[in-house]
Amino acid sequence: MARRKRHEEPSNHERWLVSYADFITLLFAFFVVMYSISSINEGKYRVLSETLTNAFVTPAQSLKPVQVGEQVRNLVPMAGEYAAPEPVPSEPEPEPEAAAESESQTTPSNMDEVRAQLDLALDDYIDQKLVNITRTDRGIEVEMKSKMLFRSGSASLSSSAYRALRSVAMILKRLPNRINVEGHTDNVPIKTVTFPSNWELSAARAASVVHLFAKLGVGSKRMAATGYGEHQPIDDNGSEAGRQSNRRVALVIMAGEPERKAGRIGRASEAGQ
């Protein structure tokens, strides 16, 4: 019986085109990525760096199931909110009359005493040149560098900032003076969904400080948050050291009208001598 002849399929000599097409596609993607990196600005790079850092340093979430009624918002802080590392016990706000009586009993006799208390509370930060406390016509200005309060491009307070501001809040809550919190940035542009410009970033940082003070017992009606962006620099933005100086939050404890007049009279008498 004759053996049946096996039919052989013709070999495909063009299979290399598949690998070649894949290689061309990958090469195209590579050049697109290279072009994107070459055209990125410093503000976008700063935001990208911050995002990657948060992704790698954020501790792992618990594997326990979320209980019914638990607020998911507590697991993921919203944009612009500070992430307090320690819980702040909620205390009932005193009645207005009782609060006024308490303030009149515990308020230091003059602004020099307040400055001395702030110097003592922030001594470590002053030694590191992260905080500068001065007496001006407006009152007492506590200038804090942004790097001790926030990460780059962020308005969330760090754990070290929480410890420092808590010490300040213990002094401020006993005072009747008005308190202005002013946020400042350098001139490096930023444009994100959360912060379209340095205006929003500086205002959000000032608001984060005000929110923390309010939670720590400082009267909300006495506080104001203001964002100046890059428009009130105290140093040259042409150098990194100058930009670091300009990135700051200024806490101004406003002096009363009698204190302002006394300060002007004292300076006038010194000038006459």
C-alpha positions as a printed Julia matrix, in Angstrom:
273×3 Matrix{Float64}:
   0.0     0.0    0.0
   1.49    3.29  -1.05
   2.28    5.72   1.83
   0.49    8.97   1.64
   2.74   11.93   1.0
   2.76   14.56   3.84
   1.73   17.98   2.77
   4.23   20.59   4.03
   3.05   24.12   4.64
   5.17   26.78   3.02
   7.37   28.59   5.53
   6.59   32.3    6.23
   9.7    34.36   5.52
   8.07   37.64   6.69
   7.66   36.83  10.41
  10.49   39.21  11.19
   8.15   42.09  10.32
   6.19   41.49  13.56
   9.27   41.89  15.75
  10.4    44.86  13.68
   7.05   46.59  14.12
   7.18   46.04  17.9
  10.67   47.5   18.0
   9.6    50.59  16.04
   6.62   51.09  18.37
   8.82   50.91  21.48
  11.33   53.27  19.91
   8.57   55.77  19.17
   7.3    55.57  22.75
  10.83   56.09  24.03
  11.29   59.31  22.05
   7.86   60.59  23.16
   8.86   60.1   26.81
  12.21   61.8   26.22
  10.49   64.77  24.6
   8.03   65.06  27.48
  10.84   65.07  30.04
  12.79   67.7   28.12
   9.83   70.11  28.04
   8.75   69.86  31.69
   8.99   73.0   33.81
  10.28   73.24  37.35
   6.82   73.58  38.9
   5.52   70.39  37.28
   8.7    68.53  38.2
   8.29   69.61  41.82
   4.69   68.34  41.9
   5.72   65.03  40.25
   8.53   64.58  42.77
   6.15   65.25  45.66
   3.62   62.76  44.29
   6.21   60.01  43.88
   7.62   60.67  47.35
   4.18   60.41  48.95
   3.49   57.19  47.04
   6.64   55.48  48.32
   6.75   56.77  51.91
   3.04   56.5   52.77
   2.62   53.68  55.34
   0.52   50.7   54.35
  -3.14   50.92  55.23
  -4.69   48.43  57.62
  -6.15   45.27  56.08
  -9.07   45.27  58.51
 -12.47   45.82  56.85
 -14.06   49.22  57.19
 -16.92   49.13  59.66
 -20.36   50.32  58.66
 -20.69   54.04  59.34
 -16.96   54.68  59.46
 -16.03   57.82  57.6
 -13.85   57.02  54.63
 -12.82   60.66  54.58
 -10.68   60.03  57.67
  -8.61   57.49  55.73
  -7.66   59.85  52.89
  -7.11   63.56  53.77
  -8.68   65.97  51.35
  -6.49   68.37  49.37
  -5.41   71.4   51.4
  -6.07   69.76  54.79
  -3.25   69.21  57.22
  -2.51   65.67  58.35
  -2.23   65.93  62.15
  -0.05   63.1   63.5
  -1.7    63.18  66.9
  -5.39   63.39  67.75
  -6.52   66.68  69.23
  -9.0    66.24  72.06
 -12.17   68.16  71.41
 -13.08   70.59  74.17
 -16.34   72.49  74.43
 -15.89   76.14  73.63
 -16.41   78.38  76.68
 -19.16   80.92  76.78
 -18.15   84.36  75.42
 -18.37   86.04  78.83
 -16.42   83.26  80.55
 -13.8    83.31  77.81
 -13.37   87.07  78.1
 -12.99   86.78  81.89
 -10.41   84.0   81.49
  -8.43   86.02  78.96
  -8.38   89.08  81.18
  -6.96   86.98  84.01
  -4.28   85.11  82.06
  -3.2    87.68  79.46
   0.47   88.77  79.9
   0.86   92.38  80.97
   2.7    93.47  77.84
   3.91   92.33  74.43
   7.48   91.91  75.63
   6.36   89.14  77.94
   4.55   87.46  75.06
   7.69   87.61  72.95
   9.73   86.12  75.8
   7.27   83.21  76.03
   7.47   82.63  72.26
  11.29   82.77  72.37
  11.28   80.06  75.03
   8.73   77.86  73.24
  10.5    78.05  69.86
  14.08   78.15  71.12
  15.2    75.03  69.21
  13.79   76.32  65.91
  15.34   79.74  66.44
  18.75   78.13  66.92
  18.28   76.3   63.6
  17.35   79.61  61.93
  13.93   78.25  61.01
  12.04   80.82  63.1
  12.6    84.55  63.52
  10.65   86.58  66.11
  10.63   90.37  65.83
   8.73   93.32  67.32
   7.23   95.7   64.74
   4.61   98.45  64.56
   1.97   95.83  63.92
   2.91   93.76  66.97
   4.95   90.57  67.28
   5.82   88.76  64.04
   6.78   85.09  64.17
   8.31   84.23  60.81
   8.51   80.46  60.14
  10.28   78.91  57.17
   8.02   76.77  55.0
  10.43   73.83  55.05
   9.73   73.31  58.77
   5.97   73.34  58.17
   5.24   71.83  54.73
   6.64   69.58  52.08
   7.4    71.13  48.7
   4.24   72.05  46.79
   2.01   70.92  49.69
  -0.26   72.66  52.2
  -0.43   69.73  54.64
   1.35   70.38  57.93
   4.16   68.0   58.87
   4.52   66.31  62.26
   7.35   68.67  63.3
   5.15   71.63  62.37
   2.35   70.29  64.54
   4.62   70.11  67.59
   5.92   73.65  67.06
   2.52   75.21  66.39
   0.96   73.45  69.36
   3.44   75.22  71.66
   2.56   78.55  70.03
  -1.18   77.86  70.33
  -0.88   77.34  74.1
   0.38   80.95  74.32
  -2.03   82.46  71.8
  -5.19   81.0   73.32
  -4.65   83.14  76.46
  -4.37   86.39  74.5
  -7.18   88.74  73.42
  -5.12   90.1   70.48
  -6.07   89.59  66.87
  -3.88   87.14  64.95
  -3.05   87.34  61.24
  -1.48   84.33  59.5
   0.19   85.26  56.2
   1.45   82.77  53.62
   4.29   83.59  51.2
   6.0    81.65  48.38
   8.93   82.12  46.0
   8.48   83.03  42.32
   8.73   79.46  41.0
   5.39   78.88  39.19
   3.09   76.06  40.2
   0.02   74.92  38.27
  -1.91   71.91  39.56
  -5.57   71.03  40.0
  -5.34   71.89  43.7
  -3.08   74.94  43.38
  -3.46   76.74  40.01
  -0.93   79.36  41.15
   1.17   80.49  44.11
  -1.8    82.55  45.31
  -3.76   79.42  46.14
  -0.74   77.62  47.63
   0.16   80.49  49.98
  -3.47   80.98  51.05
  -3.96   77.24  51.67
  -0.83   77.11  53.82
  -2.01   80.05  55.92
  -5.45   78.45  56.25
  -3.9    75.14  57.41
  -2.18   76.97  60.28
  -5.4    78.8   61.2
  -7.4    75.55  61.18
  -4.89   73.9   63.51
  -4.92   76.85  65.91
  -8.72   76.75  65.98
  -8.67   73.03  66.84
  -6.16   73.74  69.62
  -8.44   76.28  71.26
  -7.46   79.65  69.77
 -10.53   81.81  69.18
 -11.59   81.59  65.54
 -13.06   85.11  65.5
  -9.64   86.57  66.33
  -7.81   84.94  63.4
  -7.44   85.67  59.68
  -5.57   83.8   56.92
  -4.04   85.67  53.98
  -2.09   84.47  50.94
   0.39   86.86  49.29
   1.92   84.39  46.81
   5.34   85.53  45.58
   4.5    89.25  45.67
   6.08   90.23  49.01
   9.61   88.74  48.91
  12.14   89.49  51.64
  15.11   88.19  49.63
  16.29   87.78  46.04
  14.55   84.97  44.17
  17.59   84.61  41.94
  19.29   82.18  44.33
  18.13   79.03  46.12
  18.93   80.57  49.51
  16.82   83.6   48.62
  13.9    81.46  47.49
  14.03   79.49  50.74
  13.85   82.75  52.69
  10.81   83.86  50.69
   8.95   80.58  51.29
   7.54   81.35  54.74
   4.48   81.73  56.95
   4.3    84.86  59.09
   2.26   84.81  62.28
   1.43   88.37  63.38
   0.09   88.96  66.89
  -1.51   92.35  66.4
  -0.79   95.03  69.0
  -3.62   97.09  70.47
  -3.95  100.8   69.67
  -2.47  101.96  73.02
   0.55   99.72  72.47
   1.07  101.09  68.96
   0.98  104.67  70.25
   3.4   103.83  73.06
   5.76  102.21  70.57
   5.7   105.29  68.3
   6.28  107.64  71.23
   9.19  105.52  72.46
  10.85  105.54  69.02
  10.3   109.29  68.67
  11.98  109.94  72.02
  14.92  107.74  71.05
  15.27  109.64  67.78
  15.23  112.97  69.66
  18.05  111.83  71.9
